[in-house]
């Protein structure tokens, strides 16, 4: 590729927008990328540092938002949870090979939370993380998000069951009549 240094510009053509992270709650997502990254998470339990790297795309407020997830290869229980959420066969004990590519394009249901990056170039930024992978059998059948469910509920509407739970029993109710003075 030949570069045209005569027309070089330091400023981007469009301003770089700050991305808002996915808000905490339950969201449907789709795994867009699943790869094995080498040397990312070196520890005593994972000396090679290999991990499963996932890109989970979720839609919130008509905006697509991405959550990055890395799982060290020794944490097989977490990889099993991801597979169960995507309804694909999980790794089997004793079998060394498992194809992570089968996760790509699969729908999942996750609970997200947020955290603040402490170190590095991104220090101070708020990011989303997956705190729970919901198994396929326990996923809701609709795509309604937590925020949509909350918005749909009118706080002024009180169900009879809730009214009964919040009502005080007769013996706890105070009489408000001030006409009868007992002395």
LOLO-827605 format. One record per residue (C-alpha): residue in one letter; x, y, z. Coordinates in Angstrom, 1 decimal. Layout:
{atom A,{X,Y,Z}}
...
//
This chain:
{atom X,{0.0,0.0,0.0}}
{atom X,{1.3,3.4,-1.0}}
{atom X,{0.6,6.2,1.4}}
{atom X,{-0.2,9.8,0.4}}
{atom X,{1.8,11.8,2.9}}
{atom X,{1.0,15.1,1.1}}
{atom X,{-2.6,14.9,2.2}}
{atom X,{-1.8,13.5,5.7}}
{atom X,{-4.2,14.5,8.5}}
{atom X,{-3.7,13.9,12.2}}
{atom X,{-7.4,14.4,13.0}}
{atom X,{-10.0,11.7,12.3}}
{atom X,{-12.7,12.5,9.7}}
{atom X,{-15.4,11.8,12.2}}
{atom X,{-15.2,12.4,15.9}}
{atom X,{-14.5,9.3,18.0}}
{atom X,{-17.6,8.6,20.0}}
{atom X,{-17.3,7.2,23.5}}
{atom X,{-19.1,3.9,23.8}}
{atom X,{-21.4,3.4,26.7}}
{atom X,{-21.1,-0.1,28.2}}
{atom X,{-24.0,-2.5,28.3}}
{atom X,{-26.1,-1.8,31.4}}
{atom X,{-26.2,-4.3,34.2}}
{atom X,{-29.0,-6.9,33.9}}
{atom X,{-30.0,-9.9,31.8}}
{atom X,{-29.6,-9.7,28.0}}
{atom X,{-29.8,-11.9,25.0}}
{atom X,{-26.6,-11.9,23.0}}
{atom X,{-24.9,-13.6,20.1}}
{atom X,{-21.3,-14.9,20.1}}
{atom X,{-19.6,-13.2,17.2}}
{atom X,{-16.1,-14.5,17.8}}
{atom X,{-14.6,-17.4,19.7}}
{atom X,{-10.8,-18.0,19.6}}
{atom X,{-8.0,-19.5,21.7}}
{atom X,{-5.5,-16.8,22.7}}
{atom X,{-2.1,-17.9,23.7}}
{atom X,{-0.2,-16.4,26.7}}
{atom X,{-3.0,-14.0,27.8}}
{atom X,{-3.6,-15.3,31.4}}
{atom X,{-0.5,-16.9,32.8}}
{atom X,{-0.9,-18.2,36.3}}
{atom X,{0.3,-21.2,38.4}}
{atom X,{-2.8,-23.1,37.4}}
{atom X,{-2.5,-22.1,33.7}}
{atom X,{1.2,-21.9,33.0}}
{atom X,{0.7,-21.6,29.2}}
{atom X,{-1.7,-18.7,29.7}}
{atom X,{-4.0,-20.0,27.0}}
{atom X,{-7.6,-18.8,27.2}}
{atom X,{-10.9,-18.8,25.4}}
{atom X,{-11.7,-15.3,24.1}}
{atom X,{-15.3,-14.5,23.3}}
{atom X,{-17.0,-11.5,21.7}}
{atom X,{-20.7,-11.4,22.8}}
{atom X,{-22.8,-8.8,21.0}}
{atom X,{-26.0,-7.6,22.7}}
{atom X,{-28.6,-5.1,21.6}}
{atom X,{-29.7,-2.4,24.1}}
{atom X,{-31.7,0.7,23.2}}
{atom X,{-31.4,-0.1,19.5}}
{atom X,{-27.6,0.0,19.8}}
{atom X,{-25.3,-3.0,19.4}}
{atom X,{-22.9,-3.3,22.3}}
{atom X,{-20.1,-5.8,22.7}}
{atom X,{-18.9,-7.6,25.8}}
{atom X,{-15.4,-9.2,25.8}}
{atom X,{-14.9,-12.4,27.8}}
{atom X,{-11.7,-14.3,28.4}}
{atom X,{-11.8,-17.7,30.2}}
{atom X,{-8.5,-19.4,31.2}}
{atom X,{-8.3,-22.9,29.7}}
{atom X,{-8.0,-24.5,33.1}}
{atom X,{-11.4,-23.2,34.1}}
{atom X,{-13.3,-25.8,32.2}}
{atom X,{-16.4,-25.4,34.4}}
{atom X,{-16.9,-21.8,33.0}}
{atom X,{-16.5,-23.1,29.4}}
{atom X,{-19.2,-25.7,30.2}}
{atom X,{-21.5,-22.9,31.4}}
{atom X,{-20.9,-21.0,28.1}}
{atom X,{-21.7,-24.1,26.1}}
{atom X,{-24.8,-24.8,28.0}}
{atom X,{-26.0,-21.3,27.5}}
{atom X,{-25.5,-21.6,23.8}}
{atom X,{-27.1,-25.0,23.6}}
{atom X,{-24.0,-26.7,22.2}}
{atom X,{-22.3,-29.9,23.4}}
{atom X,{-19.9,-29.0,26.3}}
{atom X,{-16.4,-30.3,26.7}}
{atom X,{-16.3,-34.0,27.8}}
{atom X,{-14.0,-35.1,30.6}}
{atom X,{-11.0,-37.1,29.3}}
{atom X,{-11.3,-35.6,25.8}}
{atom X,{-8.5,-33.1,25.1}}
{atom X,{-10.0,-31.5,22.0}}
{atom X,{-13.1,-29.3,22.0}}
{atom X,{-14.0,-27.0,19.0}}
{atom X,{-14.7,-23.5,20.3}}
{atom X,{-15.8,-22.5,16.7}}
{atom X,{-19.2,-24.2,17.4}}
{atom X,{-20.0,-21.3,19.7}}
{atom X,{-19.8,-18.7,16.9}}
{atom X,{-23.2,-17.4,15.8}}
{atom X,{-25.0,-19.0,18.7}}
{atom X,{-27.5,-17.1,20.8}}
{atom X,{-26.9,-16.9,24.6}}
{atom X,{-28.5,-15.3,27.6}}
{atom X,{-26.2,-13.6,30.1}}
{atom X,{-26.3,-11.4,33.2}}
{atom X,{-24.0,-8.5,32.9}}
{atom X,{-22.4,-6.2,35.4}}
{atom X,{-20.0,-3.3,35.1}}
{atom X,{-16.5,-2.5,36.4}}
{atom X,{-13.9,0.2,36.2}}
{atom X,{-10.6,-0.5,34.5}}
{atom X,{-7.8,0.1,37.0}}
{atom X,{-4.6,-0.2,35.0}}
{atom X,{-3.2,0.4,31.6}}
{atom X,{-4.3,2.7,28.8}}
{atom X,{-8.0,2.2,29.5}}
{atom X,{-7.7,3.0,33.2}}
{atom X,{-10.8,4.8,34.5}}
{atom X,{-13.1,3.5,31.7}}
{atom X,{-16.3,1.7,32.7}}
{atom X,{-16.7,-1.7,31.0}}
{atom X,{-19.3,-4.5,30.9}}
{atom X,{-18.6,-8.0,32.0}}
{atom X,{-20.5,-11.2,32.0}}
{atom X,{-21.3,-12.3,35.6}}
{atom X,{-23.6,-15.3,34.8}}
{atom X,{-24.3,-17.5,31.8}}
{atom X,{-27.9,-18.8,31.9}}
{atom X,{-28.4,-22.4,30.8}}
{atom X,{-30.5,-22.8,27.7}}
{atom X,{-33.2,-24.7,29.6}}
{atom X,{-33.6,-21.7,32.1}}
{atom X,{-33.7,-18.9,29.5}}
{atom X,{-36.9,-16.9,28.9}}
{atom X,{-38.7,-17.6,25.7}}
{atom X,{-39.0,-13.9,24.7}}
{atom X,{-36.3,-11.4,24.0}}
{atom X,{-37.6,-8.8,26.5}}
{atom X,{-34.7,-7.2,28.4}}
{atom X,{-34.7,-6.4,32.1}}
{atom X,{-35.1,-2.7,31.4}}
{atom X,{-38.1,-3.4,29.1}}
{atom X,{-39.8,-5.5,31.9}}
{atom X,{-39.2,-2.7,34.4}}
{atom X,{-40.5,0.0,32.0}}
{atom X,{-43.6,-2.1,31.3}}
{atom X,{-44.5,-2.3,35.0}}
{atom X,{-46.4,0.7,36.3}}
{atom X,{-45.4,1.3,39.9}}
{atom X,{-48.8,2.8,40.7}}
{atom X,{-50.6,-0.5,39.7}}
{atom X,{-50.7,-2.7,42.8}}
{atom X,{-51.8,-6.2,42.5}}
{atom X,{-54.3,-7.6,45.0}}
{atom X,{-51.8,-10.1,46.3}}
{atom X,{-49.3,-7.3,47.0}}
{atom X,{-51.9,-5.1,48.6}}
{atom X,{-52.8,-8.0,50.9}}
{atom X,{-49.2,-8.5,51.9}}
{atom X,{-48.6,-4.8,52.6}}
{atom X,{-51.8,-4.2,54.5}}
{atom X,{-51.6,-4.2,58.3}}
{atom X,{-53.6,-6.7,60.4}}
{atom X,{-56.6,-5.3,62.3}}
{atom X,{-54.8,-5.4,65.6}}
{atom X,{-52.0,-3.2,64.3}}
{atom X,{-54.2,-0.5,62.8}}
{atom X,{-54.6,2.6,64.9}}
{atom X,{-57.9,4.2,65.4}}
{atom X,{-57.9,7.8,64.2}}
{atom X,{-61.1,8.9,66.0}}
{atom X,{-60.3,11.7,68.4}}
{atom X,{-63.8,12.2,69.8}}
{atom X,{-63.6,9.4,72.4}}
{atom X,{-61.2,10.3,75.1}}
{atom X,{-60.8,7.4,77.6}}
{atom X,{-60.5,9.5,80.7}}
//
